[in-house]
Amino acid sequence: MPEDNDDHRIVCKLDELLKQRGLTLAELSRRMDVSVVNLSVLKNNRGRAIRFTTLTRLCEELQCSPGDLFELQSK
C-alpha cells in the first residue's frame, strides 16, 4: 500500500523563528528572493518537500540549523 504523503509528522517552526528574530515573512522573502507564497506554504505546514538550496538559504538568513527549523512530532 502506498504511503500517504499527507501523513507526516514533520513540523516547520518558521513562524516561531521569525518572531524570535523580529522578521516578517515578507522581509524574509525579500532577503532570500523566494516568493512569500512558497515561504507561507512552509510556515503553515502545507509543504511536502524543500530543496536543500532553499533550506540552506533559510538557515543562513535565520542563523539557525535545520533542526531549529523543523521538528518531528511524536505520535
C-alpha positions in Angstrom: 0.0 0.0 0.0 1.5 3.4 -0.9 2.4 5.8 1.9 0.1 8.7 2.4 2.2 11.9 1.8 -0.2 13.9 4.0 0.5 11.7 7.0 3.9 13.1 8.0 4.8 14.4 11.4 7.4 17.0 10.4 6.5 20.5 11.7 8.1 23.7 10.4 8.8 26.2 13.1 9.4 29.1 10.7 6.7 31.3 12.4 8.4 30.9 15.8 11.9 31.7 14.3 10.5 34.8 12.5 9.0 36.1 15.8 12.3 35.5 17.7 14.2 37.4 15.1 11.7 40.2 14.6 11.2 39.5 10.9 8.2 39.3 8.8 7.6 36.7 6.1 7.7 39.4 3.5 11.1 40.6 4.7 12.5 37.1 4.7 11.1 36.6 1.2 12.8 39.7 0.0 16.1 38.8 1.6 16.0 35.3 0.1 14.5 36.2 -3.2 11.9 33.4 -2.6 8.2 34.1 -3.0 6.0 34.8 0.0 3.7 32.1 -1.2 6.4 29.4 -1.1 7.5 30.5 2.4 3.9 30.7 3.6 3.4 27.1 2.5 6.3 26.0 4.7 5.2 28.2 7.6 1.7 26.8 7.6 2.9 23.2 7.4 1.5 22.6 4.0 4.8 21.9 2.3 5.6 18.4 1.0 9.2 19.0 0.2 12.0 21.5 0.4 15.1 21.9 -1.8 18.4 21.7 0.0 19.3 25.1 -1.6 16.2 26.7 -0.1 16.9 25.0 3.3 20.4 26.3 3.2 19.3 29.8 2.4 16.7 29.7 5.2 19.2 28.6 7.7 21.7 31.3 6.6 19.1 34.1 6.8 17.7 32.9 10.1 21.1 31.9 11.5 19.8 28.5 12.6 20.3 24.8 11.8 17.8 22.6 10.0 16.9 21.1 13.4 15.9 24.5 14.7 13.6 25.0 11.7 11.9 21.5 11.7 10.9 19.1 14.3 9.4 15.6 14.4 6.2 15.5 16.3 5.6 12.4 18.4 2.7 10.1 17.5 
